[in-house]
Amino acid sequence: MKIDRRLLTHFDWILLGLVLSISGIGILNLYSSGYNLCTGGELLYVKQMSWVLLGLIMMVIAFSVDYHIIIRHAYLIYAVSILLLLLVSFYGNMTHGSQRWLTMWGFSFQPSELMKLTIVIVLARYFNDNVESGHHFDNLAALLTILGIPFLLIVKQPDLGTAMFLVILVFCMAIFVGIGRKFLVCFISGGVILTPLCWFLIKDYQRERILTFLNPERDPLGAGYHIIQSIIAIGSGGIWGKGILKGTQTQLRFLPEQQTDFAFSVFAEEWGFLGVFVLMFIFLALVLWGLKIVRHSRDFPGALMAFGVTMFVFWGILINIGMVIGILPVVGIPLPFFSYGGSSMIVLMTGAGLLMNVSMRRFILQP
């Protein structure tokens, strides 16, 4: 693959530095939370390094191909992502009662993670093609179809958290393009009407999560255990933290899912308020830098895609941290670039590559 030399001249080093800073802190945090844990015979933090390296390769590919070409093939990317979700329904690996993983050529991944980025790309194409008519109610059916197919397939796995994450992304991008008041009324009204119905359709453990969110003390040794231990870990970190490898909630294994969903709790316990402040500052800088790229994008499709990727990262941060401090239900959304996970890391790195794509090409005139 030949990379335009002009891209190297305008390479977005700040974006790369922010992403690698968060990933590096995440690897250090993973070393502390699971330094003696292995998966497939390999230490978790070592495996995470390999995911970051693979993600960097995908980042290079993502910013090397002109984003106009990527958006032009958005519906093909969407079709492939839907196909992968369908394959999960028939051939996916069943773990802990959920069928979310697909194994191909010896590599396991979550197509639902890929769909988060795919929905951004396909909406960039859809809204760009309908920028004038997008304010009309007639387009609502097509937009809900784009969202509805992956939503239903992901809910079936079941993974309600990721399905709702897609809804949030669609809503944010619809607001960004200034879609009409009728759409907003229908979107919100539909959500209000369907919410009571969803209560009867979701799984028992999902209902339990919502009830536990409202009152964690109702089942402190069962459904409420995760969030209670997370809050204890975060609060016990104090100002300075307990130090790396010295967090009692972490090292004594009181805190569940400490490599994935509750990685932030581990960090807060061992690095305290000051460490959390630094990490949140880097996250804030990343989101603001993404919005800066949106503002200075060369054209509308680039701005759309950059905004969607930025919202992908922003809501991942907000939901995960809200989840571990007890102000949102536990929904299994990883902390971007920080939590352990190959599928999430590779998709996020690819998304960062798309942000770089838009950022660097604003200086290059269309041939």
C-alpha positions in Angstrom: 0.0 0.0 0.0 1.4 3.4 -1.1 1.0 6.2 1.4 0.7 9.8 0.0 3.8 11.7 1.3 1.7 14.7 1.9 -0.2 12.8 4.6 3.1 12.3 6.5 3.7 16.0 6.4 0.4 16.7 8.1 0.4 13.6 10.3 -1.7 14.1 13.4 0.9 13.4 16.1 -1.2 14.8 18.9 -4.1 12.4 18.2 -1.6 9.5 18.1 0.1 10.6 21.3 -3.3 10.8 23.2 -4.4 7.4 22.0 -1.0 5.8 22.9 -0.9 7.5 26.3 -4.3 6.0 27.2 -3.4 2.6 25.8 -0.1 2.7 27.7 -1.7 3.5 31.0 -4.3 0.8 30.3 -1.5 -1.8 29.8 0.2 -0.7 33.0 -3.2 -1.0 34.8 -3.7 -4.4 33.3 -0.3 -5.5 34.5 -1.3 -4.5 38.0 -4.8 -6.1 37.9 -3.8 -9.3 36.2 -0.1 -9.6 36.2 -0.3 -13.3 37.1 -3.3 -14.1 35.0 -3.1 -15.8 31.6 -5.3 -16.5 28.7 -4.3 -19.0 26.1 -1.0 -19.4 28.0 -0.1 -15.7 27.5 -0.1 -13.0 30.2 -3.1 -10.6 29.8 -1.0 -7.4 29.6 1.3 -9.0 27.0 -1.7 -10.0 25.0 -3.1 -6.5 25.2 0.2 -5.2 23.8 -0.3 -7.4 20.8 -3.9 -6.0 20.4 -2.5 -2.5 20.5 0.1 -3.3 17.8 -2.5 -5.0 15.6 -4.7 -1.9 16.2 -1.9 0.4 15.1 -1.7 -1.6 11.8 -5.4 -1.1 11.3 -5.0 2.6 12.1 -2.4 2.9 9.4 -4.7 1.2 6.9 -7.6 3.4 8.0 -5.8 6.7 7.4 -4.0 5.5 4.2 -7.3 5.0 2.2 -9.0 8.3 1.4 -12.1 8.5 3.6 -14.2 9.4 0.6 -13.5 5.9 -0.8 -14.5 4.4 2.6 -17.7 6.3 2.8 -18.5 5.4 -0.9 -18.3 1.7 0.1 -20.3 2.2 3.4 -23.2 0.0 2.4 -20.9 -2.8 1.5 -19.2 -2.5 4.9 -22.6 -2.4 6.5 -23.7 -5.6 4.6 -20.5 -7.4 5.7 -21.0 -6.4 9.3 -24.6 -7.6 9.2 -23.4 -10.9 7.7 -21.0 -11.3 10.6 -23.8 -10.7 13.1 -25.9 -13.3 11.4 -23.0 -15.8 11.5 -22.8 -15.1 15.3 -26.5 -16.2 15.6 -25.8 -19.5 13.9 -22.1 -20.3 14.7 -21.1 -18.0 17.5 -19.4 -19.1 20.7 -21.6 -19.4 23.7 -20.1 -17.9 26.9 -21.9 -17.1 30.2 -25.3 -17.5 28.5 -24.4 -15.0 25.6 -23.6 -15.8 22.0 -21.4 -12.8 21.0 -18.1 -14.2 19.7 -17.3 -15.5 16.3 -14.1 -17.6 15.7 -12.6 -17.5 12.2 -9.1 -18.7 11.2 -8.2 -19.2 14.9 -9.1 -15.6 15.8 -12.1 -14.8 18.0 -13.8 -11.4 17.8 -17.1 -9.6 18.5 -18.9 -8.4 15.4 -21.0 -6.2 17.6 -17.9 -4.1 18.3 -17.3 -3.7 14.6 -20.9 -2.6 14.1 -20.3 0.4 16.4 -17.8 1.8 13.9 -19.8 0.5 10.9 -22.9 2.5 11.9 -20.9 5.7 12.0 -19.6 5.1 8.5 -22.9 4.1 7.0 -24.7 7.1 8.6 -22.0 9.4 7.2 -22.9 8.0 3.7 -26.7 8.1 4.4 -26.8 11.6 5.8 -24.4 12.9 3.1 -26.6 11.5 0.4 -29.7 12.9 2.0 -28.4 16.2 3.4 -31.2 18.2 1.7 -34.0 15.7 2.2 -32.7 14.5 5.6 -34.9 17.0 7.3 -38.1 15.4 6.0 -40.1 12.7 7.9 -40.0 10.4 4.8 -36.4 9.4 5.6 -37.2 8.1 9.1 -38.1 4.7 7.9 -34.8 4.2 6.1 -32.9 5.5 9.0 -34.7 3.2 11.5 -34.1 0.3 9.1 -30.3 1.0 9.1 -30.4 1.0 12.9 -33.1 -1.7 13.5 -31.4 -4.6 11.7 -28.2 -4.6 13.8 -30.1 -3.6 16.9 -32.3 -6.7 16.8 -29.4 -9.0 15.9 -27.4 -7.7 18.9 -30.3 -7.8 21.3 -30.7 -11.4 20.3 -27.2 -12.3 21.5 -28.2 -10.9 24.1 -26.2 -7.6 24.4 -28.7 -4.9 25.3 -25.8 -2.5 26.3 -24.2 -2.5 22.8 -27.6 -2.3 21.1 -28.5 0.8 23.1 -25.1 2.2 22.3 -26.0 2.1 18.6 -29.2 4.0 19.3 -27.2 6.7 21.1 -24.8 7.0 18.1 -27.6 7.3 15.6 -29.4 9.9 17.8 -26.2 12.0 18.1 -25.4 12.0 14.4 -29.1 12.8 13.6 -28.8 15.8 15.9 -25.5 16.8 14.3 -27.0 17.0 10.8 -29.9 19.1 12.2 -32.6 16.6 11.3 -36.1 17.9 11.7 -38.3 18.2 14.8 -40.7 15.5 13.6 -37.9 13.0 13.7 -36.9 13.9 17.2 -40.5 13.7 18.4 -41.0 10.3 16.8 -37.6 9.0 18.0 -38.2 10.1 21.6 -41.9 9.0 21.6 -40.9 5.6 20.2 -38.4 5.2 23.0 -40.9 6.2 25.7 -43.5 3.7 24.2 -41.1 0.8 23.8 -39.3 1.1 27.1 -42.1 -0.6 29.1 -42.4 -3.2 26.4 -38.6 -3.9 26.6 -38.9 -4.6 30.3 -40.9 -7.7 29.5 -38.6 -8.7 26.6 -35.2 -8.5 28.2 -33.6 -11.3 30.1 -34.0 -11.8 33.8 -30.4 -10.9 34.5 -30.8 -7.6 32.6 -33.8 -6.7 34.7 -31.8 -7.5 37.7 -29.0 -5.1 36.6 -31.5 -2.3 36.3 -33.0 -3.0 39.7 -29.6 -3.3 41.2 -28.6 0.1 39.6 -31.6 1.6 41.4 -30.7 0.0 44.7 -27.3 -1.9 44.9 -28.0 -2.9 48.5 -31.0 -5.1 47.6 -28.6 -8.0 46.7 -25.1 -7.1 48.0 -23.7 -10.6 47.5 -25.4 -11.2 44.2 -26.3 -8.7 41.5 -25.2 -5.7 43.5 -21.8 -7.2 44.3 -20.0 -5.8 41.3 -21.0 -2.2 41.8 -20.5 -2.2 45.5 -17.0 -3.5 45.2 -16.3 -1.0 42.5 -17.4 1.9 44.6 -15.3 0.6 47.5 -12.3 0.3 45.3 -12.6 3.8 43.9 -13.3 5.4 47.3 -10.4 3.6 49.0 -7.9 5.1 46.6 -8.2 8.5 48.3 -6.0 11.3 47.0 -2.7 9.6 46.3 -3.9 6.0 45.7 -2.5 2.8 47.3 0.2 2.3 44.7 0.6 -0.2 41.8 0.1 -3.8 42.9 -1.1 -2.6 46.3 -4.8 -2.2 45.7 -6.6 -4.5 48.2 -9.9 -4.8 46.3 -7.9 -5.6 43.2 -5.1 -7.9 44.4 -7.4 -9.9 46.8 -9.9 -10.4 43.8 -12.8 -8.8 45.6 -13.4 -6.7 42.4 -14.9 -8.7 39.5 -14.2 -8.1 35.8 -11.3 -5.9 36.8 -9.5 -6.3 33.4 -12.5 -5.3 31.3 -15.6 -3.5 32.6 -14.1 -2.3 35.9 -10.6 -1.5 34.8 -11.2 2.1 35.8 -12.0 1.0 39.4 -8.6 -0.7 39.6 -6.8 2.4 38.4 -8.7 4.7 40.8 -7.8 2.4 43.8 -4.1 2.3 43.0 -3.5 5.8 41.6 -6.1 7.8 43.6 -7.7 11.1 42.7 -4.6 12.5 41.1 -4.2 9.6 38.8 -7.8 9.7 37.8 -7.5 13.5 37.2 -4.6 12.9 34.8 -6.4 10.1 33.0 -9.6 12.1 32.7 -7.6 15.1 31.4 -6.2 12.9 28.6 -9.7 11.6 27.8 -11.0 15.1 27.7 -8.2 16.2 25.4 -8.9 13.3 23.1 -12.6 14.2 22.8 -11.9 17.9 22.3 -9.3 17.1 19.7 -11.8 15.0 17.9 -14.3 17.8 17.9 -11.6 20.1 16.6 -11.1 17.8 13.7 -14.8 17.9 13.1 -14.8 21.7 13.1 -11.9 21.9 10.6 -13.0 19.1 8.3 -12.7 19.8 4.6 -16.2 18.7 3.7 -19.5 17.5 5.1 -18.9 13.7 4.9 -15.6 14.0 6.6 -17.2 16.1 9.4 -19.9 13.5 9.7 -17.6 10.6 10.1 -15.2 12.4 12.5 -18.2 13.4 14.6 -19.5 9.9 14.8 -16.1 8.5 15.8 -15.7 11.2 18.4 -19.1 10.3 19.8 -18.2 6.7 19.8 -15.2 7.5 22.1 -17.1 10.0 24.2 -20.1 7.8 25.0 -17.8 4.9 25.7 -16.0 7.0 28.3 -19.1 8.4 29.8 -21.0 5.1 30.1 -18.2 3.0 31.4 -17.2 5.5 34.1 -20.8 6.2 35.0 -21.3 2.4 35.3 -18.4 1.8 37.6 -19.2 4.7 40.0 -22.9 3.6 40.2 -24.7 6.3 38.3 -25.5 4.1 35.3 -26.5 0.4 35.1 -23.8 -2.1 34.4 -24.1 -2.7 30.6 -20.7 -4.1 29.6 -19.3 -1.2 27.7 -15.5 -1.1 27.8 -13.5 2.0 28.6 -12.0 3.1 25.2 -8.3 2.3 24.6 -8.1 1.3 28.3 -10.0 -1.9 29.0 -8.7 -5.3 28.0 -10.1 -6.7 24.8 -8.9 -7.3 21.3 -12.1 -6.6 19.4 -12.7 -3.3 21.2 -9.0 -2.2 20.9 -8.7 -2.9 17.1 -12.0 -1.2 16.3 -11.2 1.9 18.4 -7.7 2.1 16.8 -9.4 1.8 13.4 -11.7 4.6 14.4 -8.7 6.7 15.5 -7.2 6.1 12.0 -10.4 7.4 10.4 -10.1 10.6 12.6 -6.5 11.0 11.4 -7.7 10.4 7.8 -10.1 13.4 8.1 -7.6 15.5 10.0 -4.7 15.0 7.6 -6.7 15.3 4.3 -8.1 18.7 5.2 -4.7 20.1 3.9 -4.8 18.1 0.6 -6.9 19.3 -2.3 -9.2 16.9 -4.0 -7.4 15.6 -7.2 
